[in-house]
Structure formats: C-alpha cells, structure tokens
Amino acid sequence: MAPRKSSAKTAWPKPLADRIRATEQAPNAAGHPVTAEELARLFARAKPAHLQEILDSLVTLGRSHPQWGEFQRVAPWFAAVT
C-alpha cells in the first residue's frame, strides 16, 4: 500500500500580523510563485480574496513581486550583502 499524502492544512492565524507573516512566508516554502487560490488551499479557513488583499499589500510594500498573476517573495535587502 502506498503511503498516504498528508492533507492537513495549516491553521489560518487570527491576528492580522500573523496572517500577513504566514502569507509572506508561504511562497518561499512552496519554492515557486503562487496564486491566492493556491495559498488558500494551504490554510484552513483562508479565503482567496483575503489572501489576494494581503498579497497586493505585500507588493505595495516591496515585500513580494507579482509575476503573471502569481506572487513570489522578494529576498530581504540584507540577503544580497556579503
């Protein structure tokens, strides 16, 4: 019998700051640009519209980069400093 794939979703945080942090970190964990719909499948009770609003805010703040409707995290400025 093949091993079962885990379908457990991550809890969607209640405080807004924690939601923003989770949304910002998720594309990094995925290893590729993601859409709000893809992120919503990772979190229990998360709505794509709410995730889209957070992703748009992260773009405005320069913390994420849109790419053909998908989003990827921008590396922190200090990551490039050696």
C-alpha positions, 0 to 999 in steps of 0.5 A: 500500500502506498503511503498516504499524502498528508492533507492537513492544512495549516491553521489560518492565524487570527491576528492580522500580523500573523496572517500577513507573516504566514502569507509572506512566508508561504511562497518561499516554502512552496519554492515557486510563485503562487496564486491566492487560490493556491495559498488558500488551499494551504490554510484552513479557513483562508479565503482567496480574496483575503489572501489576494488583499494581503498579497497586493499589500505585500507588493505595495510594500516591496515585500513580494513581486507579482509575476503573471498573476502569481506572487513570489517573495522578494529576498530581504535587502540584507540577503544580497550583502556579503 
